[in-house]
Amino acid sequence: MGQSTKSKILISVAMAGLTLAGCASTTEPASTSTSTGRAATATTSSTAQYLVQNVGDRVFFQTDQSNLDGSARATLRSQAQWLSQNSSVNLIIEGHADERGTREYNLALGARRANAVRDFLISEGVNGSRLQTISYGKERPVSLCSEEACWSKNRRSVASIR
């Protein structure tokens, strides 16, 4: 191979490398600068991810109960505060039950649980028109099993952004 051909091949390879390097992208999160000089990431406080990770999206219940215990009320107070800061957000409140009992019984129990959460949020100042309830009864378990430790995970109410 002549010197001229080797030079052409070398230049072609270098050009291809530069072309590919120009196509590289970064995976840094999008950010904007605020008036305080701090950077705000793309994950804002009005996202579902923020609700789940920082506020809490679920509360749990005892067997055959729709009463809210202290832990549930604390989580719901956080949700109410978050909703007051994010007035454009509306929630769907799902009521769930464990696998024991009939389908009809568990649908009714899930409805009572979702309504208990809705009523508490309203008592904390959230406008009821921002809240929708639905019962799934035992139809959407988090865990499939036949023991108390697992059943307790399925006796829940979950809030999601609609």
Contacts in CASP RR format, 6 or more apart in sequence:
PFRMAT RR
TARGET T0000
AUTHOR 0000-0000-0000
METHOD contacts of the structure
MODEL  1
MGQSTKSKILISVAMAGLTLAGCASTTEPASTSTSTGRAATATTSSTAQY
LVQNVGDRVFFQTDQSNLDGSARATLRSQAQWLSQNSSVNLIIEGHADER
GTREYNLALGARRANAVRDFLISEGVNGSRLQTISYGKERPVSLCSEEAC
WSKNRRSVASIR
29 41 0 8 1.000
29 42 0 8 1.000
29 43 0 8 1.000
30 41 0 8 1.000
30 42 0 8 1.000
31 39 0 8 1.000
31 40 0 8 1.000
31 41 0 8 1.000
31 42 0 8 1.000
32 39 0 8 1.000
32 40 0 8 1.000
33 39 0 8 1.000
33 40 0 8 1.000
34 40 0 8 1.000
43 49 0 8 1.000
43 50 0 8 1.000
44 50 0 8 1.000
45 54 0 8 1.000
45 82 0 8 1.000
45 85 0 8 1.000
45 86 0 8 1.000
46 86 0 8 1.000
46 88 0 8 1.000
46 89 0 8 1.000
47 161 0 8 1.000
48 57 0 8 1.000
48 160 0 8 1.000
48 161 0 8 1.000
51 57 0 8 1.000
51 79 0 8 1.000
51 82 0 8 1.000
51 159 0 8 1.000
51 160 0 8 1.000
51 161 0 8 1.000
55 75 0 8 1.000
55 78 0 8 1.000
55 79 0 8 1.000
55 82 0 8 1.000
56 75 0 8 1.000
56 78 0 8 1.000
56 79 0 8 1.000
56 159 0 8 1.000
57 79 0 8 1.000
57 158 0 8 1.000
57 159 0 8 1.000
57 160 0 8 1.000
58 75 0 8 1.000
58 156 0 8 1.000
58 157 0 8 1.000
58 158 0 8 1.000
58 159 0 8 1.000
59 68 0 8 1.000
59 71 0 8 1.000
59 72 0 8 1.000
59 75 0 8 1.000
59 76 0 8 1.000
59 117 0 8 1.000
59 156 0 8 1.000
59 157 0 8 1.000
60 71 0 8 1.000
60 72 0 8 1.000
60 152 0 8 1.000
60 153 0 8 1.000
60 155 0 8 1.000
60 156 0 8 1.000
61 67 0 8 1.000
61 72 0 8 1.000
61 113 0 8 1.000
61 155 0 8 1.000
61 156 0 8 1.000
61 157 0 8 1.000
62 69 0 8 1.000
62 155 0 8 1.000
63 98 0 8 1.000
63 100 0 8 1.000
63 151 0 8 1.000
63 155 0 8 1.000
64 109 0 8 1.000
66 109 0 8 1.000
66 110 0 8 1.000
66 112 0 8 1.000
66 113 0 8 1.000
66 115 0 8 1.000
66 116 0 8 1.000
67 116 0 8 1.000
68 76 0 8 1.000
68 116 0 8 1.000
68 117 0 8 1.000
68 120 0 8 1.000
72 117 0 8 1.000
73 120 0 8 1.000
76 117 0 8 1.000
76 120 0 8 1.000
76 121 0 8 1.000
76 124 0 8 1.000
77 124 0 8 1.000
79 91 0 8 1.000
79 121 0 8 1.000
79 159 0 8 1.000
80 121 0 8 1.000
80 124 0 8 1.000
80 125 0 8 1.000
80 126 0 8 1.000
83 89 0 8 1.000
83 91 0 8 1.000
83 121 0 8 1.000
83 126 0 8 1.000
83 130 0 8 1.000
84 125 0 8 1.000
84 126 0 8 1.000
89 130 0 8 1.000
89 161 0 8 1.000
90 130 0 8 1.000
90 131 0 8 1.000
90 132 0 8 1.000
90 161 0 8 1.000
90 162 0 8 1.000
91 121 0 8 1.000
91 130 0 8 1.000
91 131 0 8 1.000
91 132 0 8 1.000
91 159 0 8 1.000
91 160 0 8 1.000
91 161 0 8 1.000
91 162 0 8 1.000
92 132 0 8 1.000
92 133 0 8 1.000
92 134 0 8 1.000
92 159 0 8 1.000
92 160 0 8 1.000
92 161 0 8 1.000
92 162 0 8 1.000
93 114 0 8 1.000
93 117 0 8 1.000
93 118 0 8 1.000
93 121 0 8 1.000
93 131 0 8 1.000
93 132 0 8 1.000
93 133 0 8 1.000
93 134 0 8 1.000
93 157 0 8 1.000
93 158 0 8 1.000
93 159 0 8 1.000
94 114 0 8 1.000
94 133 0 8 1.000
94 134 0 8 1.000
94 135 0 8 1.000
94 136 0 8 1.000
94 140 0 8 1.000
94 157 0 8 1.000
94 158 0 8 1.000
94 159 0 8 1.000
94 160 0 8 1.000
95 110 0 8 1.000
95 111 0 8 1.000
95 113 0 8 1.000
95 114 0 8 1.000
95 117 0 8 1.000
95 133 0 8 1.000
95 134 0 8 1.000
95 135 0 8 1.000
95 136 0 8 1.000
95 137 0 8 1.000
95 156 0 8 1.000
95 157 0 8 1.000
95 158 0 8 1.000
96 110 0 8 1.000
96 113 0 8 1.000
96 135 0 8 1.000
96 136 0 8 1.000
96 137 0 8 1.000
96 138 0 8 1.000
96 140 0 8 1.000
96 141 0 8 1.000
96 142 0 8 1.000
96 154 0 8 1.000
96 155 0 8 1.000
96 156 0 8 1.000
96 157 0 8 1.000
96 158 0 8 1.000
97 105 0 8 1.000
97 106 0 8 1.000
97 107 0 8 1.000
97 109 0 8 1.000
97 110 0 8 1.000
97 113 0 8 1.000
97 137 0 8 1.000
97 138 0 8 1.000
97 154 0 8 1.000
97 155 0 8 1.000
98 106 0 8 1.000
98 138 0 8 1.000
98 141 0 8 1.000
98 151 0 8 1.000
98 152 0 8 1.000
98 154 0 8 1.000
98 155 0 8 1.000
99 138 0 8 1.000
99 141 0 8 1.000
99 146 0 8 1.000
99 151 0 8 1.000
99 154 0 8 1.000
100 138 0 8 1.000
100 151 0 8 1.000
101 138 0 8 1.000
103 137 0 8 1.000
103 138 0 8 1.000
103 139 0 8 1.000
106 137 0 8 1.000
106 138 0 8 1.000
107 135 0 8 1.000
107 136 0 8 1.000
107 137 0 8 1.000
108 135 0 8 1.000
109 135 0 8 1.000
109 137 0 8 1.000
110 135 0 8 1.000
110 136 0 8 1.000
110 137 0 8 1.000
110 157 0 8 1.000
111 133 0 8 1.000
111 135 0 8 1.000
113 135 0 8 1.000
113 155 0 8 1.000
113 156 0 8 1.000
113 157 0 8 1.000
114 133 0 8 1.000
114 134 0 8 1.000
114 135 0 8 1.000
114 157 0 8 1.000
115 133 0 8 1.000
116 157 0 8 1.000
117 133 0 8 1.000
117 157 0 8 1.000
117 159 0 8 1.000
118 128 0 8 1.000
118 131 0 8 1.000
118 133 0 8 1.000
121 128 0 8 1.000
121 131 0 8 1.000
122 128 0 8 1.000
122 131 0 8 1.000
132 162 0 8 1.000
138 154 0 8 1.000
141 154 0 8 1.000
142 153 0 8 1.000
142 154 0 8 1.000
142 156 0 8 1.000
143 150 0 8 1.000
143 153 0 8 1.000
143 154 0 8 1.000
144 150 0 8 1.000
145 151 0 8 1.000
END
